[in-house]
């Protein structure tokens, strides 16, 4: 099985890509600018991770 490089580095732009984040104590939410991890037409993307 061939796994391409994008699988591991596609959204990786260094720590600067995590500059828009919010932690409310129960959840860590990371916001990505348009065109950073999805097409520009999809707008701002966010990922929310529950904290233990």
N, C-alpha and C positions, 0 to 999 in steps of 0.2 A: 504494500500500500504506500503510495507516494503522498506525502503531506507537504503542501507548498509553504513557503516562508510566510505568506500573509497570515496563515493560521496563527502563527506565533507573534507576528509583529504588525498586523494590520491596523490596530487602533493605537499602537504604541508610539507616542510622540514625546516621550520623556515625562518628567514630573510636571512640566508646564501644562499638560493636558488635564491635570487634576486641580488646576487653580480655581475652578468653579465647583465648590463642593459645600455640602451642608451636613452637619452632624447634630441631631437633636437628642442624643443620648440613647435612643432606641434604634435609629436607622442612620446609615451613612448614604447620602445621595450625591452622586457625581453627575454634573451637567457637562455636555459636550456641545461645542459650537456647531452651527450648521456646516455640513460638508466635512466634518472631522471623522465621523464614523458612519454616516449615512448620506444619501443625496441631499443637496441643499434644500430641495423642495419639501423635504420631511421636517425641516425646522430643527430646533434645539432638541437633542436627545438626552434622556436621563436614565440612570441606573440606580436603583435603590437596593441597598443591602442591609438586612436586619443584623443588628449587633447582638452578640451573646449576652 
